[in-house]
Amino acid sequence: MSQVPAALSLFCGLALAGAFFGAQVSASAAEPLRVFVSVLPQKTFVEKVGGDRVRVEAMVQPGDSPHTYDPTPRQVAALSQADLYVAVGGTFEEAWMGRIRGVNSRMQVLDTGEGIALRRWETHEDADGHDAGHRQDHHDHAYGASDPHLWTSPPLVKQMVLRIRDALSGLDPANAALYAANAAAFSDELDALDRDIRARLAGAAGSRFMVYHPAWGYFADAYGLIQIPIEREGKEPGPRALAALIEQARRDGVRVIFVQPQFSQKTAAQVAAAIGGRVEVMDNLSPDYEANLRRVADALARPQPVPDRP
């Protein structure tokens, strides 16, 4: 008779223990942090640091331009549940941030560009023999005075990674060691990428390449190159400006023109035909970050076609 209560007691004890340990497992396997980023390369960076502890969504989707993008209603609804927004720090985000903060006041916002000296947009005159570099004098560009494409420079991405690591650790202290280890591993990958690009571009310092939209300035600065923009202030060049660009490209020995898939290739193809060069479609918004930058380096290092005329 006494065995029944004993068996029942044992069963209850095991059930309680199972419930306790189940709760512990559930706590340790909490929902991933919900993170929004502006552009797809940032999604790669956050996933590299956060691993399976983050669920990341990019605002600007393939085929869209950050400079003309508006969040969709679905994204605005999802933002209301987000834990963190990782911003580039460029002016194209300014139009979004009030709306973003308005739907989720508890969400943290990380500006990964904080503390980084932003370069200004080139003008055609800058590329024509003046030092566009990092001068901070005002230039009234349609997209804002500063270039937001920080992620095209691996050394700058290393700085961004540290800020991402710290933000994730602050939100999820229990996994801080994981974020630190992942960030260190990704930093090593970025160092290897940087060395690889420098090797591929050996001897190319000071060379110039043309871009439709000036999205590769930080890459150019990192590796001693000069980008010459076709588009200025978000506008196509007129006939006189286009003729001047063609003359400049011939004078500077430019033989490659980068165009993003979000933009028309028509003007770039016109310039390429006039200088005996070629058009390369290069997407600075590609999520396949490391392979994409190696492809850019290879395109710039590749022997250039000889023009039909001087």
Contacts in CASP RR format, 6 or more apart in sequence:
PFRMAT RR
TARGET T0000
AUTHOR 0000-0000-0000
METHOD contacts of the structure
MODEL  1
MSQVPAALSLFCGLALAGAFFGAQVSASAAEPLRVFVSVLPQKTFVEKVG
GDRVRVEAMVQPGDSPHTYDPTPRQVAALSQADLYVAVGGTFEEAWMGRI
RGVNSRMQVLDTGEGIALRRWETHEDADGHDAGHRQDHHDHAYGASDPHL
WTSPPLVKQMVLRIRDALSGLDPANAALYAANAAAFSDELDALDRDIRAR
LAGAAGSRFMVYHPAWGYFADAYGLIQIPIEREGKEPGPRALAALIEQAR
RDGVRVIFVQPQFSQKTAAQVAAAIGGRVEVMDNLSPDYEANLRRVADAL
ARPQPVPDRP
28 174 0 8 1.000
32 52 0 8 1.000
32 53 0 8 1.000
32 54 0 8 1.000
32 55 0 8 1.000
33 50 0 8 1.000
33 53 0 8 1.000
33 54 0 8 1.000
33 55 0 8 1.000
33 83 0 8 1.000
33 84 0 8 1.000
33 168 0 8 1.000
33 171 0 8 1.000
33 172 0 8 1.000
34 54 0 8 1.000
34 55 0 8 1.000
34 78 0 8 1.000
34 81 0 8 1.000
34 82 0 8 1.000
34 83 0 8 1.000
34 84 0 8 1.000
35 46 0 8 1.000
35 54 0 8 1.000
35 55 0 8 1.000
35 56 0 8 1.000
35 57 0 8 1.000
35 82 0 8 1.000
35 83 0 8 1.000
35 84 0 8 1.000
35 85 0 8 1.000
35 86 0 8 1.000
36 56 0 8 1.000
36 57 0 8 1.000
36 58 0 8 1.000
36 59 0 8 1.000
36 75 0 8 1.000
36 78 0 8 1.000
36 79 0 8 1.000
36 82 0 8 1.000
36 84 0 8 1.000
36 85 0 8 1.000
36 86 0 8 1.000
36 100 0 8 1.000
37 43 0 8 1.000
37 45 0 8 1.000
37 46 0 8 1.000
37 56 0 8 1.000
37 57 0 8 1.000
37 58 0 8 1.000
37 59 0 8 1.000
37 85 0 8 1.000
37 86 0 8 1.000
38 58 0 8 1.000
38 59 0 8 1.000
38 60 0 8 1.000
38 66 0 8 1.000
38 86 0 8 1.000
38 87 0 8 1.000
38 88 0 8 1.000
38 92 0 8 1.000
38 93 0 8 1.000
39 58 0 8 1.000
39 59 0 8 1.000
39 60 0 8 1.000
39 66 0 8 1.000
39 88 0 8 1.000
39 151 0 8 1.000
39 285 0 8 1.000
40 58 0 8 1.000
40 60 0 8 1.000
40 61 0 8 1.000
40 62 0 8 1.000
40 285 0 8 1.000
40 286 0 8 1.000
40 287 0 8 1.000
41 151 0 8 1.000
41 284 0 8 1.000
41 285 0 8 1.000
41 286 0 8 1.000
41 287 0 8 1.000
41 289 0 8 1.000
42 58 0 8 1.000
42 86 0 8 1.000
42 88 0 8 1.000
42 112 0 8 1.000
42 151 0 8 1.000
42 160 0 8 1.000
43 56 0 8 1.000
43 57 0 8 1.000
43 58 0 8 1.000
43 287 0 8 1.000
44 287 0 8 1.000
44 288 0 8 1.000
44 289 0 8 1.000
45 151 0 8 1.000
45 157 0 8 1.000
45 160 0 8 1.000
45 161 0 8 1.000
45 164 0 8 1.000
45 186 0 8 1.000
45 289 0 8 1.000
46 54 0 8 1.000
46 56 0 8 1.000
46 86 0 8 1.000
46 164 0 8 1.000
46 168 0 8 1.000
47 54 0 8 1.000
47 56 0 8 1.000
48 161 0 8 1.000
48 182 0 8 1.000
48 183 0 8 1.000
48 185 0 8 1.000
48 186 0 8 1.000
48 189 0 8 1.000
49 161 0 8 1.000
49 164 0 8 1.000
49 165 0 8 1.000
49 168 0 8 1.000
49 179 0 8 1.000
49 182 0 8 1.000
49 183 0 8 1.000
49 186 0 8 1.000
50 168 0 8 1.000
50 178 0 8 1.000
50 179 0 8 1.000
50 182 0 8 1.000
51 178 0 8 1.000
51 182 0 8 1.000
53 168 0 8 1.000
53 172 0 8 1.000
53 175 0 8 1.000
53 178 0 8 1.000
53 179 0 8 1.000
54 168 0 8 1.000
57 75 0 8 1.000
57 78 0 8 1.000
58 287 0 8 1.000
59 69 0 8 1.000
59 71 0 8 1.000
59 75 0 8 1.000
59 96 0 8 1.000
60 66 0 8 1.000
60 69 0 8 1.000
60 285 0 8 1.000
62 285 0 8 1.000
63 261 0 8 1.000
63 262 0 8 1.000
63 285 0 8 1.000
64 262 0 8 1.000
65 262 0 8 1.000
65 263 0 8 1.000
66 92 0 8 1.000
66 93 0 8 1.000
66 148 0 8 1.000
66 285 0 8 1.000
67 92 0 8 1.000
67 143 0 8 1.000
67 234 0 8 1.000
69 92 0 8 1.000
70 95 0 8 1.000
70 96 0 8 1.000
71 79 0 8 1.000
71 96 0 8 1.000
71 99 0 8 1.000
71 100 0 8 1.000
76 99 0 8 1.000
76 100 0 8 1.000
76 103 0 8 1.000
77 103 0 8 1.000
79 85 0 8 1.000
79 100 0 8 1.000
79 103 0 8 1.000
79 104 0 8 1.000
79 107 0 8 1.000
80 103 0 8 1.000
80 104 0 8 1.000
81 104 0 8 1.000
82 104 0 8 1.000
82 107 0 8 1.000
83 107 0 8 1.000
83 108 0 8 1.000
83 171 0 8 1.000
84 107 0 8 1.000
84 108 0 8 1.000
84 109 0 8 1.000
84 110 0 8 1.000
84 167 0 8 1.000
84 168 0 8 1.000
84 171 0 8 1.000
85 100 0 8 1.000
85 107 0 8 1.000
85 108 0 8 1.000
85 109 0 8 1.000
85 110 0 8 1.000
86 110 0 8 1.000
86 112 0 8 1.000
86 164 0 8 1.000
86 167 0 8 1.000
87 93 0 8 1.000
87 97 0 8 1.000
87 109 0 8 1.000
87 110 0 8 1.000
87 111 0 8 1.000
87 112 0 8 1.000
87 113 0 8 1.000
88 112 0 8 1.000
88 113 0 8 1.000
88 148 0 8 1.000
88 150 0 8 1.000
88 151 0 8 1.000
89 111 0 8 1.000
89 112 0 8 1.000
89 113 0 8 1.000
89 114 0 8 1.000
89 148 0 8 1.000
89 150 0 8 1.000
90 113 0 8 1.000
90 118 0 8 1.000
90 146 0 8 1.000
90 148 0 8 1.000
91 143 0 8 1.000
91 144 0 8 1.000
91 145 0 8 1.000
91 146 0 8 1.000
91 148 0 8 1.000
92 143 0 8 1.000
92 148 0 8 1.000
93 148 0 8 1.000
97 109 0 8 1.000
100 107 0 8 1.000
100 109 0 8 1.000
101 107 0 8 1.000
101 109 0 8 1.000
108 167 0 8 1.000
108 171 0 8 1.000
110 163 0 8 1.000
110 164 0 8 1.000
110 167 0 8 1.000
112 150 0 8 1.000
112 159 0 8 1.000
112 160 0 8 1.000
112 163 0 8 1.000
112 164 0 8 1.000
113 150 0 8 1.000
113 159 0 8 1.000
113 160 0 8 1.000
113 163 0 8 1.000
114 163 0 8 1.000
116 150 0 8 1.000
116 156 0 8 1.000
116 159 0 8 1.000
117 134 0 8 1.000
117 136 0 8 1.000
118 146 0 8 1.000
118 147 0 8 1.000
118 148 0 8 1.000
118 150 0 8 1.000
119 132 0 8 1.000
119 133 0 8 1.000
119 134 0 8 1.000
119 146 0 8 1.000
119 147 0 8 1.000
119 217 0 8 1.000
119 218 0 8 1.000
119 221 0 8 1.000
120 132 0 8 1.000
120 134 0 8 1.000
120 135 0 8 1.000
120 136 0 8 1.000
120 137 0 8 1.000
120 138 0 8 1.000
120 139 0 8 1.000
120 141 0 8 1.000
120 145 0 8 1.000
120 146 0 8 1.000
120 147 0 8 1.000
121 139 0 8 1.000
121 141 0 8 1.000
121 143 0 8 1.000
121 144 0 8 1.000
121 145 0 8 1.000
121 146 0 8 1.000
121 147 0 8 1.000
121 214 0 8 1.000
121 229 0 8 1.000
122 132 0 8 1.000
122 214 0 8 1.000
122 217 0 8 1.000
122 227 0 8 1.000
122 228 0 8 1.000
122 229 0 8 1.000
123 132 0 8 1.000
123 139 0 8 1.000
123 232 0 8 1.000
124 228 0 8 1.000
124 229 0 8 1.000
124 232 0 8 1.000
124 237 0 8 1.000
124 241 0 8 1.000
124 244 0 8 1.000
124 245 0 8 1.000
124 248 0 8 1.000
126 132 0 8 1.000
126 133 0 8 1.000
127 208 0 8 1.000
127 226 0 8 1.000
127 227 0 8 1.000
127 228 0 8 1.000
127 229 0 8 1.000
127 248 0 8 1.000
128 248 0 8 1.000
132 226 0 8 1.000
133 221 0 8 1.000
134 221 0 8 1.000
138 145 0 8 1.000
139 145 0 8 1.000
140 233 0 8 1.000
141 233 0 8 1.000
141 234 0 8 1.000
142 233 0 8 1.000
142 234 0 8 1.000
142 235 0 8 1.000
143 233 0 8 1.000
143 234 0 8 1.000
147 214 0 8 1.000
147 217 0 8 1.000
147 218 0 8 1.000
149 215 0 8 1.000
149 216 0 8 1.000
149 217 0 8 1.000
149 218 0 8 1.000
149 284 0 8 1.000
150 156 0 8 1.000
150 157 0 8 1.000
150 160 0 8 1.000
150 218 0 8 1.000
151 157 0 8 1.000
151 160 0 8 1.000
151 218 0 8 1.000
151 284 0 8 1.000
151 289 0 8 1.000
152 215 0 8 1.000
152 216 0 8 1.000
152 217 0 8 1.000
152 218 0 8 1.000
152 219 0 8 1.000
152 284 0 8 1.000
152 293 0 8 1.000
153 218 0 8 1.000
153 219 0 8 1.000
153 221 0 8 1.000
153 222 0 8 1.000
154 190 0 8 1.000
154 191 0 8 1.000
154 193 0 8 1.000
154 194 0 8 1.000
154 197 0 8 1.000
154 222 0 8 1.000
154 293 0 8 1.000
155 190 0 8 1.000
155 194 0 8 1.000
155 222 0 8 1.000
156 218 0 8 1.000
156 222 0 8 1.000
157 190 0 8 1.000
157 289 0 8 1.000
158 187 0 8 1.000
158 190 0 8 1.000
158 191 0 8 1.000
161 183 0 8 1.000
161 186 0 8 1.000
161 187 0 8 1.000
161 190 0 8 1.000
162 183 0 8 1.000
164 183 0 8 1.000
165 179 0 8 1.000
165 180 0 8 1.000
165 182 0 8 1.000
165 183 0 8 1.000
168 175 0 8 1.000
168 179 0 8 1.000
169 175 0 8 1.000
169 176 0 8 1.000
169 179 0 8 1.000
169 180 0 8 1.000
170 176 0 8 1.000
172 179 0 8 1.000
189 290 0 8 1.000
193 290 0 8 1.000
193 293 0 8 1.000
193 294 0 8 1.000
194 222 0 8 1.000
196 294 0 8 1.000
196 297 0 8 1.000
197 223 0 8 1.000
197 293 0 8 1.000
197 294 0 8 1.000
197 297 0 8 1.000
198 223 0 8 1.000
200 294 0 8 1.000
200 297 0 8 1.000
200 298 0 8 1.000
200 301 0 8 1.000
201 223 0 8 1.000
201 225 0 8 1.000
201 297 0 8 1.000
201 300 0 8 1.000
201 301 0 8 1.000
204 223 0 8 1.000
204 224 0 8 1.000
204 225 0 8 1.000
204 300 0 8 1.000
204 301 0 8 1.000
205 223 0 8 1.000
205 224 0 8 1.000
205 225 0 8 1.000
206 224 0 8 1.000
206 225 0 8 1.000
206 226 0 8 1.000
207 225 0 8 1.000
207 226 0 8 1.000
207 300 0 8 1.000
208 225 0 8 1.000
208 226 0 8 1.000
208 227 0 8 1.000
208 228 0 8 1.000
208 252 0 8 1.000
208 253 0 8 1.000
208 254 0 8 1.000
209 216 0 8 1.000
209 220 0 8 1.000
209 225 0 8 1.000
209 226 0 8 1.000
209 227 0 8 1.000
209 228 0 8 1.000
209 254 0 8 1.000
209 256 0 8 1.000
209 257 0 8 1.000
209 258 0 8 1.000
209 300 0 8 1.000
210 227 0 8 1.000
210 228 0 8 1.000
210 229 0 8 1.000
210 230 0 8 1.000
210 245 0 8 1.000
210 249 0 8 1.000
210 254 0 8 1.000
210 256 0 8 1.000
210 257 0 8 1.000
210 258 0 8 1.000
210 268 0 8 1.000
210 271 0 8 1.000
211 227 0 8 1.000
211 228 0 8 1.000
211 229 0 8 1.000
211 230 0 8 1.000
211 257 0 8 1.000
211 258 0 8 1.000
211 259 0 8 1.000
212 229 0 8 1.000
212 230 0 8 1.000
212 231 0 8 1.000
212 257 0 8 1.000
212 258 0 8 1.000
212 259 0 8 1.000
212 260 0 8 1.000
212 263 0 8 1.000
212 265 0 8 1.000
212 267 0 8 1.000
212 268 0 8 1.000
213 229 0 8 1.000
213 230 0 8 1.000
213 231 0 8 1.000
213 234 0 8 1.000
213 259 0 8 1.000
213 260 0 8 1.000
213 262 0 8 1.000
213 263 0 8 1.000
214 227 0 8 1.000
214 229 0 8 1.000
214 231 0 8 1.000
215 260 0 8 1.000
215 284 0 8 1.000
216 227 0 8 1.000
216 258 0 8 1.000
216 282 0 8 1.000
216 284 0 8 1.000
216 296 0 8 1.000
217 227 0 8 1.000
219 225 0 8 1.000
219 293 0 8 1.000
219 296 0 8 1.000
220 226 0 8 1.000
220 227 0 8 1.000
223 297 0 8 1.000
225 300 0 8 1.000
228 245 0 8 1.000
228 248 0 8 1.000
228 249 0 8 1.000
228 252 0 8 1.000
228 254 0 8 1.000
230 236 0 8 1.000
230 237 0 8 1.000
230 242 0 8 1.000
230 245 0 8 1.000
230 257 0 8 1.000
230 267 0 8 1.000
230 268 0 8 1.000
230 271 0 8 1.000
231 237 0 8 1.000
231 263 0 8 1.000
232 241 0 8 1.000
236 267 0 8 1.000
237 245 0 8 1.000
237 267 0 8 1.000
242 267 0 8 1.000
242 270 0 8 1.000
242 271 0 8 1.000
245 271 0 8 1.000
246 271 0 8 1.000
246 274 0 8 1.000
246 275 0 8 1.000
248 254 0 8 1.000
249 271 0 8 1.000
249 274 0 8 1.000
249 275 0 8 1.000
250 275 0 8 1.000
250 307 0 8 1.000
250 310 0 8 1.000
253 275 0 8 1.000
253 304 0 8 1.000
254 275 0 8 1.000
254 277 0 8 1.000
255 275 0 8 1.000
255 276 0 8 1.000
255 277 0 8 1.000
255 278 0 8 1.000
255 304 0 8 1.000
255 305 0 8 1.000
255 307 0 8 1.000
256 277 0 8 1.000
256 278 0 8 1.000
256 280 0 8 1.000
256 299 0 8 1.000
256 300 0 8 1.000
256 302 0 8 1.000
256 304 0 8 1.000
257 268 0 8 1.000
257 271 0 8 1.000
257 272 0 8 1.000
257 277 0 8 1.000
257 278 0 8 1.000
257 279 0 8 1.000
257 280 0 8 1.000
258 279 0 8 1.000
258 280 0 8 1.000
258 281 0 8 1.000
258 282 0 8 1.000
258 296 0 8 1.000
258 299 0 8 1.000
259 265 0 8 1.000
259 268 0 8 1.000
259 279 0 8 1.000
259 280 0 8 1.000
259 281 0 8 1.000
259 282 0 8 1.000
260 281 0 8 1.000
260 282 0 8 1.000
260 283 0 8 1.000
260 284 0 8 1.000
260 285 0 8 1.000
261 281 0 8 1.000
261 283 0 8 1.000
262 283 0 8 1.000
262 285 0 8 1.000
265 279 0 8 1.000
265 281 0 8 1.000
268 279 0 8 1.000
269 279 0 8 1.000
272 278 0 8 1.000
272 279 0 8 1.000
275 307 0 8 1.000
276 305 0 8 1.000
276 306 0 8 1.000
276 307 0 8 1.000
276 308 0 8 1.000
277 304 0 8 1.000
277 305 0 8 1.000
277 307 0 8 1.000
278 304 0 8 1.000
278 305 0 8 1.000
280 299 0 8 1.000
282 292 0 8 1.000
282 295 0 8 1.000
282 296 0 8 1.000
282 299 0 8 1.000
283 292 0 8 1.000
284 292 0 8 1.000
286 292 0 8 1.000
END
